[in-house]
Amino acid sequence: MGDIPRLLISIAICQAAGLVGGWATAASLRDWYPTLKKPWFTPPNWLFPVAWTTLFLMMGVAVFLVWRMGTETPGVAPALAIFGVHLILNMFWSIFFFALRSPGWGLVELIFFWLSIVATIVAFAPLSTTAAWLMAPYLVWVTFAGLLNWAIWRLNPGGRPPVEHAT
């Protein structure tokens, strides 16, 4: 397989993971997420799809750089497997946090998700420093998302918006 088809497949797989996350998120963005208390550092809603689309594109290029080396190259197959696990954990965070409306379980899952990104970077680094560096902004974003997830969990006990009592 040539580089162009491999690049397109790599990007498409990553963007597909983003679409699954978007599907899991859509309903909650309309009727649940807006009702939650959020910390002062919550970005505007328009930033999330821009950031995630860009990050999925960068991930696609990163996995392409490793995959193009060939699975017979030592370290490539395990690196691709780790990347695959990480991509699944990415999708599950959206399911836990948004579809199940559980910031608590989202936070627990995010710990494993974050660790899987670190593992991916470590696996990619000896194969392609560029691929490893392409994953770095993603790690920063997910670290920020973890902080945001934690703050939302703290501000909304039980994953539900606090009830305002009339005085």
Summary of the structure (lengths in Angstrom):
residues: 167
radius of gyration: 17.4
end to end distance: 68.4
largest distance: 69.1
contacts: 497
relative contact order: 0.15
helix: 77%
strand: 0%
